[in-house]
Structures are given as structure tokens and as C-alpha cells.
Amino acid sequence: MSKNKQFHEIIKVLIIFTICTSLFYAALRIIHDQHERSHRYDPPEGAAVKVMNPVGSEWSNRLSIFFQLGE
């Protein structure tokens, strides 16, 4: 291959790589924007059940202090 043809092949690969990278980046931005607009912390609807109900007993207070102090 001549130098000129090899140079054109390298330029062609770089252009294709740049276009594909730009398209991939644009797709990621679109997905990110859609995800940011979703309301993740809305109150649940329907037959949702609360998973944890804090108990005001002695052991739960002591356990909380234990974790806070790291003992």
C-alpha cells in the first residue's frame, strides 16, 4: 500500500470512530435525561405495604447507639 492510501484509511477509521463515539455519547445523554426526569421518590400507590415500623423499645435504642458509636 502506498503511504497516501494508508493515510486515507487511517483518516477514514478515525472519522468512523468519532461518529460512533458521538452517537454513543448522545444516546447515553438521552437515557440519562429520561432517568433524571423520573420521580423515584414518589409515595407508593396501590396495595403497598410498609416494610419497617420503628419500635420504641429499649433494645432498639441501645442498638442504634451501638451502631452510631461504632462499638
N, CA and C atoms as an extended XYZ file, in Angstrom:
213
Properties=species:S:1:pos:R:3:atomname:S:1:resname:S:1:resid:I:1 pbc="F F F"
N         0.833       -1.182        0.000 N   MET     1
C         0.000        0.000        0.000 CA  MET     1
C         0.877        1.245        0.000 C   MET     1
N         0.409        2.203       -0.701 N   SER     2
C         1.165        3.454       -0.715 CA  SER     2
C         0.884        4.249        0.554 C   SER     2
N         1.751        5.160        0.824 N   LYS     3
C         1.597        5.998        2.024 CA  LYS     3
C         0.308        6.802        1.978 C   LYS     3
N        -0.029        7.308        0.805 N   ASN     4
C        -1.214        8.132        0.652 CA  ASN     4
C        -2.482        7.321        0.925 C   ASN     4
N        -2.535        6.088        0.407 N   LYS     5
C        -3.714        5.242        0.621 CA  LYS     5
C        -3.823        4.830        2.091 C   LYS     5
N        -2.697        4.543        2.706 N   GLN     6
C        -2.680        4.174        4.120 CA  GLN     6
C        -3.153        5.355        4.979 C   GLN     6
N        -2.728        6.552        4.629 N   PHE     7
C        -3.158        7.753        5.353 CA  PHE     7
C        -4.670        7.941        5.234 C   PHE     7
N        -5.243        7.720        4.057 N   HIS     8
C        -6.690        7.846        3.859 CA  HIS     8
C        -7.450        6.800        4.673 C   HIS     8
N        -6.911        5.595        4.769 N   GLU     9
C        -7.545        4.548        5.570 CA  GLU     9
C        -7.553        4.927        7.059 C   GLU     9
N        -6.465        5.472        7.542 N   ILE    10
C        -6.376        5.894        8.943 CA  ILE    10
C        -7.374        7.022        9.214 C   ILE    10
N        -7.455        7.980        8.307 N   ILE    11
C        -8.402        9.088        8.470 CA  ILE    11
C        -9.831        8.558        8.460 C   ILE    11
N       -10.124        7.612        7.570 N   LYS    12
C       -11.469        7.036        7.486 CA  LYS    12
C       -11.843        6.331        8.798 C   LYS    12
N       -10.920        5.562        9.350 N   VAL    13
C       -11.173        4.866       10.619 CA  VAL    13
C       -11.381        5.873       11.738 C   VAL    13
N       -10.598        6.920       11.789 N   LEU    14
C       -10.757        7.939       12.828 CA  LEU    14
C       -12.104        8.656       12.717 C   LEU    14
N       -12.532        8.941       11.495 N   ILE    15
C       -13.836        9.595       11.303 CA  ILE    15
C       -14.966        8.677       11.747 C   ILE    15
N       -14.905        7.404       11.357 N   ILE    16
C       -15.937        6.444       11.768 CA  ILE    16
C       -15.938        6.289       13.287 C   ILE    16
N       -14.759        6.211       13.887 N   PHE    17
C       -14.666        6.096       15.340 CA  PHE    17
C       -15.269        7.315       16.026 C   PHE    17
N       -14.980        8.502       15.518 N   THR    18
C       -15.507        9.739       16.105 CA  THR    18
C       -17.021        9.789       15.989 C   THR    18
N       -17.560        9.400       14.845 N   ILE    19
C       -19.019        9.411       14.653 CA  ILE    19
C       -19.684        8.410       15.587 C   ILE    19
N       -19.139        7.205       15.667 N   CYS    20
C       -19.733        6.189       16.555 CA  CYS    20
C       -19.652        6.611       18.022 C   CYS    20
N       -18.540        7.196       18.423 N   THR    21
C       -18.393        7.670       19.798 CA  THR    21
C       -19.401        8.783       20.098 C   THR    21
N       -19.581        9.689       19.153 N   SER    22
C       -20.537       10.781       19.342 CA  SER    22
C       -21.970       10.260       19.453 C   SER    22
N       -22.329        9.287       18.621 N   LEU    23
C       -23.668        8.702       18.692 CA  LEU    23
C       -23.886        7.978       20.021 C   LEU    23
N       -22.881        7.258       20.476 N   PHE    24
C       -22.978        6.561       21.754 CA  PHE    24
C       -23.144        7.554       22.900 C   PHE    24
N       -22.373        8.630       22.873 N   TYR    25
C       -22.471        9.661       23.904 CA  TYR    25
C       -23.854       10.315       23.895 C   TYR    25
N       -24.377       10.613       22.711 N   ALA    26
C       -25.708       11.224       22.605 CA  ALA    26
C       -26.774       10.285       23.154 C   ALA    26
N       -26.659        8.998       22.861 N   ALA    27
C       -27.629        8.021       23.380 CA  ALA    27
C       -27.561        7.951       24.904 C   ALA    27
N       -26.351        7.974       25.458 N   LEU    28
C       -26.221        7.961       26.915 CA  LEU    28
C       -26.816        9.215       27.545 C   LEU    28
N       -26.632       10.366       26.908 N   ARG    29
C       -27.210       11.615       27.428 CA  ARG    29
C       -28.737       11.549       27.420 C   ARG    29
N       -29.320       11.004       26.353 N   ILE    30
C       -30.779       10.888       26.265 CA  ILE    30
C       -31.299        9.978       27.372 C   ILE    30
N       -30.649        8.841       27.561 N   ILE    31
C       -31.068        7.908       28.614 CA  ILE    31
C       -30.910        8.556       29.983 C   ILE    31
N       -29.827        9.272       30.197 N   HIS    32
C       -29.595        9.947       31.483 CA  HIS    32
C       -30.675       11.003       31.750 C   HIS    32
N       -31.011       11.791       30.731 N   ASP    33
C       -32.033       12.822       30.901 CA  ASP    33
C       -33.397       12.209       31.225 C   ASP    33
N       -33.731       11.103       30.580 N   GLN    34
C       -35.002       10.430       30.885 CA  GLN    34
C       -35.000        9.896       32.309 C   GLN    34
N       -33.874        9.364       32.735 N   HIS    35
C       -33.773        8.817       34.093 CA  HIS    35
C       -33.868        9.931       35.139 C   HIS    35
N       -33.280       11.072       34.857 N   GLU    36
C       -33.331       12.195       35.797 CA  GLU    36
C       -34.750       12.730       35.956 C   GLU    36
N       -35.554       12.649       34.912 N   ARG    37
C       -36.924       13.160       34.986 CA  ARG    37
C       -37.872       12.208       35.706 C   ARG    37
N       -37.465       10.959       35.899 N   SER    38
C       -38.355       10.013       36.573 CA  SER    38
C       -38.422       10.373       38.059 C   SER    38
N       -39.580       10.181       38.644 N   HIS    39
C       -39.804       10.518       40.050 CA  HIS    39
C       -39.621        9.242       40.870 C   HIS    39
N       -38.406        9.064       41.370 N   ARG    40
C       -38.085        7.830       42.084 CA  ARG    40
C       -38.636        7.803       43.500 C   ARG    40
N       -38.895        8.972       44.077 N   TYR    41
C       -39.270        9.015       45.484 CA  TYR    41
C       -40.719        9.411       45.690 C   TYR    41
N       -41.566        9.145       44.717 N   ASP    42
C       -42.992        9.386       44.889 CA  ASP    42
C       -43.544        8.389       45.901 C   ASP    42
N       -44.591        8.791       46.627 N   PRO    43
C       -45.201        7.826       47.542 CA  PRO    43
C       -45.785        6.649       46.751 C   PRO    43
N       -45.709        5.461       47.291 N   PRO    44
C       -46.203        4.292       46.566 CA  PRO    44
C       -47.719        4.350       46.385 C   PRO    44
N       -48.161        3.743       45.313 N   GLU    45
C       -49.597        3.694       45.021 CA  GLU    45
C       -50.070        2.255       45.105 C   GLU    45
N       -51.358        2.078       45.275 N   GLY    46
C       -51.927        0.733       45.282 CA  GLY    46
C       -51.818        0.077       46.647 C   GLY    46
N       -51.562       -1.214       46.641 N   ALA    47
C       -51.546       -2.011       47.871 CA  ALA    47
C       -50.138       -2.118       48.439 C   ALA    47
N       -49.439       -1.003       48.539 N   ALA    48
C       -48.078       -1.017       49.078 CA  ALA    48
C       -48.123       -1.259       50.586 C   ALA    48
N       -47.108       -1.948       51.077 N   VAL    49
C       -47.030       -2.281       52.496 CA  VAL    49
C       -45.736       -1.678       53.038 C   VAL    49
N       -45.815       -1.057       54.211 N   LYS    50
C       -44.625       -0.501       54.843 CA  LYS    50
C       -43.772       -1.651       55.360 C   LYS    50
N       -42.503       -1.634       55.030 N   VAL    51
C       -41.629       -2.749       55.360 CA  VAL    51
C       -41.177       -2.704       56.811 C   VAL    51
N       -40.870       -1.521       57.310 N   MET    52
C       -40.339       -1.423       58.671 CA  MET    52
C       -41.142       -0.410       59.463 C   MET    52
N       -41.492       -0.768       60.639 N   ASN    53
C       -42.184        0.131       61.545 CA  ASN    53
C       -41.315        0.247       62.793 C   ASN    53
N       -40.701        1.413       63.022 N   PRO    54
C       -39.784        1.525       64.167 CA  PRO    54
C       -40.488        1.215       65.497 C   PRO    54
N       -39.804        0.443       66.290 N   VAL    55
C       -40.331        0.061       67.596 CA  VAL    55
C       -39.595        0.888       68.639 C   VAL    55
N       -40.299        1.438       69.579 N   GLY    56
C       -39.685        2.291       70.597 CA  GLY    56
C       -39.204        1.516       71.796 C   GLY    56
N       -38.752        0.311       71.598 N   SER    57
C       -38.331       -0.497       72.746 CA  SER    57
C       -36.899       -0.159       73.159 C   SER    57
N       -36.523       -0.669       74.297 N   GLU    58
C       -35.211       -0.399       74.890 CA  GLU    58
C       -34.081       -0.913       73.994 C   GLU    58
N       -34.207       -2.122       73.496 N   TRP    59
C       -33.108       -2.718       72.739 CA  TRP    59
C       -32.864       -2.002       71.410 C   TRP    59
N       -33.899       -1.464       70.784 N   SER    60
C       -33.672       -0.781       69.505 CA  SER    60
C       -32.915        0.530       69.726 C   SER    60
N       -33.179        1.219       70.828 N   ASN    61
C       -32.435        2.437       71.140 CA  ASN    61
C       -30.973        2.120       71.437 C   ASN    61
N       -30.753        1.063       72.185 N   ARG    62
C       -29.380        0.682       72.510 CA  ARG    62
C       -28.632        0.215       71.272 C   ARG    62
N       -29.312       -0.506       70.382 N   LEU    63
C       -28.687       -0.967       69.148 CA  LEU    63
C       -28.338        0.220       68.253 C   LEU    63
N       -29.199        1.219       68.206 N   SER    64
C       -28.937        2.417       67.415 CA  SER    64
C       -27.706        3.151       67.951 C   SER    64
N       -27.608        3.288       69.269 N   ILE    65
C       -26.445        3.937       69.877 CA  ILE    65
C       -25.180        3.123       69.609 C   ILE    65
N       -25.312        1.788       69.657 N   PHE    66
C       -24.176        0.899       69.387 CA  PHE    66
C       -23.625        1.142       67.979 C   PHE    66
N       -24.513        1.230       66.999 N   PHE    67
C       -24.057        1.459       65.610 CA  PHE    67
C       -23.523        2.862       65.427 C   PHE    67
N       -24.100        3.839       66.088 N   GLN    68
C       -23.631        5.216       65.940 CA  GLN    68
C       -22.236        5.393       66.526 C   GLN    68
N       -21.986        4.773       67.637 N   LEU    69
C       -20.700        4.919       68.302 CA  LEU    69
C       -19.655        3.977       67.739 C   LEU    69
N       -20.082        2.952       66.988 N   GLY    70
C       -19.154        2.017       66.394 CA  GLY    70
C       -18.468        1.106       67.401 C   GLY    70
N       -19.149        0.796       68.465 N   GLU    71
C       -18.563       -0.075       69.488 CA  GLU    71
C       -18.869       -1.520       69.213 C   GLU    71
